Each structure stands twice: as structure tokens, then as C-alpha cells.
Amino acid sequence: MPENITKQVYEAISFEEGGEPNYKNLLKNFISEGLFINNKGEKPMIKPINDYVSFIKTNVEAGNILSIKETELNRKVTIFGNVGNIISQYKLEAQSGAGKQTRYGVNLFQIIKHDKDWKISSMCWDDNEDKSLLDIVIEQ
């Protein structure tokens, strides 16, 4: 079910200090041509899924990222035939060499039905430290 995609992605990217993300489980949720789009800051960072995994892996191995815990706070799924969109509000707790930070944001997952399974074709996000901004994102 498409609703399980966000849970699987958050579980795959999250890891304790001394560990690493579950790259295999992260990759299995994307089409091979999938894109990660980090739209924080002045210019988007757009990477194919394999390049993004390499980027994270390099930063974990270098000790720049020590741990990540990403949890979903709210979700809205829209499906039309073989295409869909998931709006997922999240909380990110990360530990790096610079210290601990907590951020709140929204992941937008574009999903497609691919070989009888739902896969992510792109994932884009923005976040900040102000959780109150999430209140205006998803209307219940």
C-alpha cells in the first residue's frame, strides 16, 4: 500500500550513533531513476537516488552525520489510477559533529505504480526549526 512508503523511508534513513542508514531498504522504495530534491536554502540540491545515497554514506563514514531519527507526524495520500502524491509532515532529530538539531518539515513524495508495487519517482522537502509552521500545511 502507498501508505507504507513513508514509514519504510523514515525507518531506512534513521539510525543510531555508530550505525548507518539501511541503504538497501531506502533504495527499494524508489524507481531506479528516482530523484531526491532538498529544497532548503537558496538553491535546490537535486540528486538521483543513487547519488543521494552515496552523499549520505560518505557523510556518515566521515563522521559528519552521527545519527538520524526521522518520524512522521501527519500524512495525506492522494491517488489517481497509477499515480499519487503523499504529503508527509515530519520531525527530524540529527546528531552531527556540530551538535544536535531538531527540524520540522514536509516531504512530498510523487509515487507511481511500477510492476504492481508503489514506488517513489521523486521526493522533495523543505524544513526549519519552527514546528508551528506545520499547522498551515495540511488541512484536516
N, C-alpha and C positions, 0 to 999 in steps of 0.2 A: 504494500500500500504506500502511496506517496507520503502519507503522514509520518511514516517511519524514517524517511530520509533524513530529516533534521536531527533526530535522535542519534542515528548512526554516524552522521558527520561530526556532531559535537562529541560523541564518545571517542571517535577516531582521533580527533585533534587534541583531546585532553590527555594530559599525562602528569605524573608526579615527578618531583625532582629526582634526578638520577635515571629517569626513564626517557621515553620518546613517544611521539605520536604513533598510532597504528596506521602507517602509510598505506599498507595493503587495503585495509578496510576503507580508508578515505578514498583511494583510487577506484574501488569497486562501485562507488556510488555515482561516478561521473562517466560520461561518454569519453572516449579517448581524445576527442578534440575539445573537451570542456575547458572553460575559462574561469579563472579567479580574477575578480576585479576589486581591488582595495581602493575605494574612492574617498579615503580620508586625506585631508590636506589639500594642497593646491593642484596637484596633478594626479590622475588615477594611475595606479600600478596595475597593469594588465598582464597576466601571465597565463600561458597554457597550463593545464593541471600538472603535468609532469615537471615543468619549470618551477611551479609554485612549491611542489613537494620538495624539490631539490633545494630551493631557497630556505624553507623551514628546516630541512635536515641539516644544511650547512650551519645555520644559526644555532641549532640545538647542539650539534657536535662541537662548535666553537665556544659554547657556554654563554652565548648571548641570550638564549631563551632557556630558562631553568625549569619552568613548569607552566602549564596552561590548564585552566579549568573553564570550559565554556558550557553554560547551561541555558536552556530555552525558558523564557518567561511567558511567552504567548505566541500563538501561531494562527495564521489564516491561510487556508488552502483553497485555490480556485482551479477547477479542472474543466476543460472543454475538449471532449474527444481524447485525442492522444497528446495533448499539450496541457501544461499547467504552470501555476505560479504559487510559490509559498513565500509568505511574508512571515519572518521569524524574528521576534524580539529576543535579545539575548543579554546575558551578563557574562563578562569575560574577566577572569582573575588570572593575572600573569605575573610570573616572577622572572626578572632578568638580572643581569649584572648591575643595572641601575636601580634596582629595588622592585617593590611590589606595586602593582597598579590594578585598579578596578575600572572597567569601562562598560558602558551600556550602548547597545546599538541594534541595528536591523540588518539582517541578511535577507536578500532577495534571491530566491532560488528559481531559476527557469528550468522546468523539467519536461521531459518528453518520454513517451512510451517507446522503449527500444528493446527489441527481442523479448517481448512480453513482460519486461520489467520497467519500472520507472527509474530514469537516470537523470542526473543534473547535466544540463548543457552549459549553464553558467551560474555563477554565484557572485553577487556583488554586495558590498556592505559599506556602511559608514557607522562610526560610533564616537562617543565622547564620555566625559566623566559625569554628566548630568542625567541621572535616571528619570527625572521629571519630564524630559522631552519625549520619552516613550509614550506618555499618556495621550499624545495627539496623533500617534501613528496609526493605530488600529482601532477603528470604531467597532464597538461590540453591538 
